[in-house]
Amino acid sequence: MNAQTMGDGERGRGDLSAAARLDWLRLIRSENVGPVIFRQLLARYGSAGAALQALPALARRGGRRRIKLCTVAAAEDELAAAEAIGARPLASCEAAYPQRLGALADPPPLIYVLGDVTRLAAPAVAIVGARNASASAIRYTQRLARDLGEGGLLIASGLARGIDTAAHAGALQSGTVAVMAGGIDVVYPAENEALYENIIAQGAAISEMPPGTRPQARHFPRRNRLVSGLALGVVVIEAAERSGSLITARFALEQGREVFAVPGSPMDPRCRGSNRLIRQGAILIQNADEVLEVIGPMIQQPALWAMSEEPESGVLNYEEAGAEQSDSDAERRRLTALLGAAPVAVDDLIRLSELTPAHVITILLELELAGRLDRHAGNRVSIS
């Protein structure tokens, strides 16, 4: 697919046409299409519309007789629901899309924004921590968020109870963004409704889920990934050993963000996770100045904080993948035989199969669209 067939805005950071936006939404809402697959399809076929036409054949080659495509009517209904509540859809190719989030290797193809979209252009720091936070940690978080905001940083968090709530409250005047686990219009927990309204009035809320979506457990790790993806660094306050805050910190490390942690009492189980982060190399901080000391140079050099993640070898070489679209059954069998329940690195699959990266990418794409492939951290895959 050459550049002339691409939809408006699909080649760079320009606004999509209405028709291209509809195709964009239909593609990401179609069965088995996630951010990685979306980006590979868009790069290979040039536009979301062309990718939609190619999906059935790709899935069949992967072993699935039929794949469910998002209908035009369903996509139109979703966009109408967003418009009714005043939410703005932003595609990852559009200029107003948060630059730091867009620099990820696999950004959410489309997010909804309520509030002041221009706030998202500011450099951000995320603050996360315990839902059952101590009173002293809540006071500390509010002060830290306020001081960081006065230092020129947007504060990102997930609108949860405890530390998240305190971070948003402390940064209301300077600017804060709430990343929603469900739809942009579904406040969770409900007790934060008033805070949410204040955030919308003075900052912004974002979500990658359709309006009206009730948050489920599987949505929260996706939400956490966006929290860290928006930010230059993540501050962790009172995180237990098994907490969502540590998931956010892990995402931050994978995304090349700074991880800060506030030390806490070794006697308090709420601090064991954050204390462990410090032992593992997180930056110990006690006040906003210590965060700004690290983040400040990045703010002075926007090219640093707009930098993309390094493409993963064997996965993001789209131009090469698009050049070879014909794979024999023998090649497919050779690669599939190397896959099992245990995750294996894509680079190892390329080496062991003796196939070109383009062929491996294409076959994995087909398998994933057929629902037969799972992706794991570290550019690894396994058979479903």
C-alpha positions in Angstrom: 0.0 0.0 0.0 1.6 3.3 -1.0 1.4 6.6 0.7 -1.3 7.9 -1.7 -3.8 5.4 -0.3 -3.4 6.5 3.3 -6.2 8.3 5.1 -5.9 11.9 6.1 -3.6 12.2 9.1 -2.5 8.5 9.0 1.0 9.3 7.8 1.9 11.6 10.7 0.6 14.0 13.3 -2.3 15.5 11.4 -6.0 15.4 12.1 -8.0 12.5 10.7 -10.9 13.0 8.4 -14.3 11.9 9.7 -14.2 8.8 7.5 -10.6 7.9 8.5 -11.5 8.3 12.2 -14.4 5.9 11.8 -12.2 3.3 10.1 -9.5 3.9 12.8 -12.1 3.2 15.6 -13.5 0.2 13.7 -10.0 -1.3 13.4 -9.1 -1.0 17.1 -12.5 -2.3 18.2 -12.3 -5.4 15.9 -11.7 -8.8 17.3 -8.1 -9.6 18.4 -6.8 -6.2 17.4 -4.7 -4.6 20.1 -2.3 -1.7 19.9 0.6 -3.8 18.6 -1.4 -5.4 15.9 -3.1 -2.1 15.1 0.3 -0.4 14.5 1.6 -3.3 12.4 -1.6 -3.3 10.3 -1.5 0.4 9.8 2.1 0.4 8.8 1.7 -2.5 6.4 -1.5 -1.5 4.7 -1.2 2.3 4.9 -4.7 3.1 6.2 -7.2 1.7 8.7 -9.7 1.2 5.9 -7.3 -1.0 3.9 -6.4 -3.0 7.0 -10.0 -3.7 7.8 -10.4 -5.2 4.3 -7.4 -7.4 4.8 -8.3 -8.7 8.3 -10.6 -11.6 7.2 -7.9 -13.1 4.9 -5.1 -12.7 7.5 -7.2 -14.4 10.2 -8.1 -17.3 7.8 -4.4 -17.9 7.1 -3.8 -17.9 10.9 -6.4 -20.7 11.3 -9.6 -18.8 12.1 -12.5 -19.1 9.7 -14.2 -15.9 10.6 -13.1 -12.8 12.5 -15.6 -10.3 14.0 -15.1 -6.8 12.6 -16.5 -3.7 14.3 -19.4 -2.5 12.3 -19.9 1.0 10.9 -23.0 1.4 13.0 -21.2 0.3 16.3 -18.4 2.8 15.6 -20.8 5.6 14.8 -22.8 4.9 18.0 -19.6 5.0 20.1 -18.5 8.3 18.6 -22.0 9.7 19.1 -21.9 8.7 22.8 -18.6 10.5 23.2 -19.9 13.6 21.5 -23.0 13.6 23.7 -20.9 13.9 26.9 -18.4 16.4 25.3 -15.5 13.9 25.1 -13.0 14.4 22.3 -11.6 11.4 20.5 -7.9 11.6 19.7 -6.0 9.2 17.4 -2.4 8.6 18.1 -1.4 10.2 14.8 -3.1 13.5 15.7 -1.2 16.6 16.9 -3.2 17.0 20.1 -2.5 13.4 21.2 -0.2 13.4 24.3 3.3 13.4 22.8 4.9 11.3 25.5 2.1 8.7 25.2 2.4 8.7 21.4 6.1 8.0 21.6 5.4 4.5 23.1 6.2 1.5 20.8 2.5 0.6 21.0 0.4 3.6 22.1 -3.4 3.3 22.5 -4.6 4.0 18.9 -7.4 6.2 20.2 -8.2 7.9 23.5 -11.1 10.0 24.7 -10.4 13.3 26.5 -12.7 15.3 28.7 -11.5 18.7 29.9 -8.7 20.9 28.6 -6.8 19.0 25.9 -4.0 21.5 25.9 -3.1 20.4 29.5 -1.8 17.1 28.0 1.0 18.9 26.2 2.8 19.7 29.5 5.5 17.5 30.8 4.0 15.2 33.5 4.9 13.1 36.5 2.7 10.3 37.8 2.0 9.8 41.5 0.6 6.4 42.6 0.3 4.5 45.8 -1.9 2.7 48.3 -5.6 2.9 48.3 -5.7 2.5 52.1 -3.0 5.1 52.6 -2.1 6.5 56.0 -3.2 10.0 57.0 0.4 11.2 56.9 1.0 9.8 53.4 -2.1 11.6 52.1 -1.0 14.9 53.5 2.5 14.3 52.1 1.1 13.4 48.7 -1.1 16.5 48.5 1.9 18.7 49.3 4.2 16.9 46.9 1.7 17.2 44.0 1.1 20.9 44.7 4.9 21.6 44.8 5.5 19.6 41.6 2.7 21.4 39.9 4.1 24.7 40.9 7.4 23.5 39.4 5.7 23.2 36.0 4.7 19.6 35.9 1.3 18.1 35.1 0.3 15.4 37.7 -1.1 12.1 36.3 -2.8 9.5 38.4 -5.6 6.9 38.3 -8.4 8.5 40.4 -8.3 5.6 42.9 -8.8 6.0 46.6 -5.9 7.1 48.8 -2.7 8.3 47.2 -4.3 8.8 43.7 -7.0 11.0 45.2 -4.6 13.0 47.2 -2.3 13.6 44.2 -5.2 14.9 42.1 -6.5 17.1 44.9 -3.1 18.6 45.5 -2.5 19.4 41.8 -6.0 20.8 40.9 -4.8 24.4 40.6 -1.7 23.7 38.6 -3.1 20.9 36.4 -3.8 17.2 36.8 -5.0 14.4 34.5 -7.1 11.4 35.6 -6.6 8.2 33.7 -9.8 6.2 33.8 -9.9 2.4 34.0 -13.4 2.3 32.4 -15.2 4.7 30.2 -14.4 8.4 30.3 -17.8 9.0 31.9 -17.7 6.3 34.5 -16.2 7.5 37.8 -14.6 4.8 40.0 -14.8 4.9 42.9 -18.2 6.8 42.9 -17.1 8.8 45.9 -14.7 10.7 43.7 -17.4 12.2 41.6 -16.9 15.7 42.9 -13.1 15.4 42.5 -13.6 14.1 38.9 -15.8 17.1 38.1 -13.1 19.5 39.4 -10.4 17.7 37.4 -12.5 18.1 34.2 -13.1 21.8 35.0 -9.4 22.5 35.6 -7.5 19.7 34.0 -8.4 16.6 32.0 -9.5 13.0 32.1 -8.6 10.4 29.5 -9.6 6.8 28.7 -9.0 4.3 25.9 -12.3 2.5 26.7 -15.6 3.2 25.0 -17.9 5.6 26.9 -20.1 3.9 29.4 -17.7 1.0 30.0 -17.8 -0.2 33.6 -14.3 -0.9 34.9 -13.3 -4.5 35.4 -10.2 -6.0 37.0 -8.5 -6.6 33.6 -8.8 -2.9 32.7 -6.7 -1.6 35.6 -3.2 -2.8 34.3 -4.1 -1.1 31.0 -5.0 2.0 32.9 -1.7 1.8 34.8 0.3 1.6 31.6 -1.2 4.8 30.4 -0.5 6.5 33.7 3.2 5.8 33.4 3.2 6.3 29.6 2.0 9.9 30.0 4.8 10.7 32.4 8.5 11.4 32.5 8.7 9.6 35.8 6.5 7.8 38.4 6.5 8.5 42.1 5.4 5.6 44.3 4.1 6.3 47.8 3.1 3.5 50.2 2.9 0.5 47.9 2.3 -3.0 49.3 4.2 -6.0 48.0 1.4 -7.0 45.6 -0.2 -3.7 44.4 -1.2 -2.0 41.3 1.4 0.7 42.0 4.2 -1.8 41.5 2.6 -2.7 38.2 2.7 0.9 37.2 6.4 1.1 38.3 7.2 -2.0 36.2 5.5 -0.4 33.2 7.5 2.8 33.8 10.8 0.8 33.7 9.8 -0.9 30.5 8.9 2.5 29.0 12.2 4.0 30.0 10.7 6.3 32.6 12.3 7.3 35.9 11.0 5.6 39.0 11.0 7.4 42.3 9.9 6.0 45.7 9.2 7.6 49.0 10.6 5.5 51.9 8.3 4.3 54.6 8.3 2.5 57.9 9.6 -1.1 57.6 6.9 -2.0 60.2 4.1 -0.9 57.8 3.1 -3.5 55.2 1.9 -0.6 53.0 5.5 0.5 52.5 7.1 -2.9 51.8 6.7 -2.6 48.0 7.9 1.0 47.8 10.9 0.2 50.1 11.7 -2.8 47.9 11.7 -0.5 44.8 14.4 1.6 46.5 16.5 -1.5 47.2 16.2 -2.4 43.5 17.4 1.0 42.3 14.4 3.4 42.4 15.4 7.0 43.3 14.7 7.7 46.9 13.0 11.1 47.2 11.7 13.1 50.2 10.4 16.3 48.5 9.5 17.9 45.1 12.9 19.4 44.7 14.5 16.0 44.5 12.1 15.0 41.7 12.6 18.2 39.8 16.4 17.8 40.1 16.0 14.7 37.9 13.1 15.8 35.7 14.2 19.4 35.3 16.9 18.8 32.6 14.3 16.8 30.6 11.8 19.7 30.7 14.6 22.0 29.4 15.2 19.6 26.5 11.8 18.6 25.0 13.4 16.4 22.5 14.4 14.1 25.4 10.9 13.7 26.8 9.3 13.3 23.4 11.7 10.5 22.4 10.2 7.2 21.2 10.9 3.9 22.7 13.4 1.8 20.9 11.6 -0.4 18.4 11.7 -4.1 19.4 13.7 -6.2 17.0 11.7 -8.4 14.7 8.4 -6.7 15.6 8.3 -3.1 14.5 10.1 -3.4 11.2 6.9 -2.6 9.3 8.3 -1.6 5.9 10.1 -4.9 5.6 7.1 -6.8 6.8 4.9 -5.1 4.2 7.3 -6.0 1.4 6.7 -9.8 1.8 3.0 -10.8 2.1 3.1 -14.4 0.8 4.0 -17.2 3.3 3.8 -20.8 2.4 2.1 -23.4 4.6 5.5 -25.0 5.1 6.9 -21.8 6.5 3.8 -21.4 8.7 4.2 -24.9 10.1 7.9 -24.4 10.7 7.3 -21.4 12.8 4.3 -22.7 14.6 6.2 -25.8 15.6 8.6 -23.6 17.5 5.8 -22.1 19.6 4.5 -23.5 22.8 2.9 -22.5 26.1 6.2 -21.1 27.4 6.9 -17.6 26.1 9.7 -17.4 23.5 11.6 -14.3 22.2 10.7 -13.2 18.7 14.4 -12.8 17.9 14.8 -16.5 18.8 12.0 -17.5 16.5 13.7 -15.6 13.7 17.0 -17.3 14.3 15.6 -20.8 14.9 13.1 -20.8 12.0 15.7 -19.4 9.6 12.9 -17.3 8.1 13.2 -13.6 7.4 12.0 -11.1 10.0 9.3 -10.1 7.6 7.9 -13.6 7.3 8.0 -14.2 11.0 6.2 -10.9 11.7 3.5 -11.7 9.1 2.9 -15.2 10.5 2.7 -14.0 14.1 0.3 -11.3 13.0 -2.0 -13.9 11.4 -1.8 -16.2 14.4 -2.7 -13.3 16.8 -5.6 -12.2 14.6 -6.8 -15.8 14.7 -6.7 -15.7 18.5 -3.9 -18.3 18.7 -1.1 -16.1 19.9 -0.4 -14.4 23.2 2.1 -11.6 23.7 4.3 -11.2 26.8 6.7 -8.6 28.2 10.2 -8.6 26.7 9.0 -9.1 23.1 8.0 -12.7 23.7 5.1 -14.7 22.4 3.4 -18.0 23.1 0.8 -20.1 21.5 -2.7 -20.0 23.0 
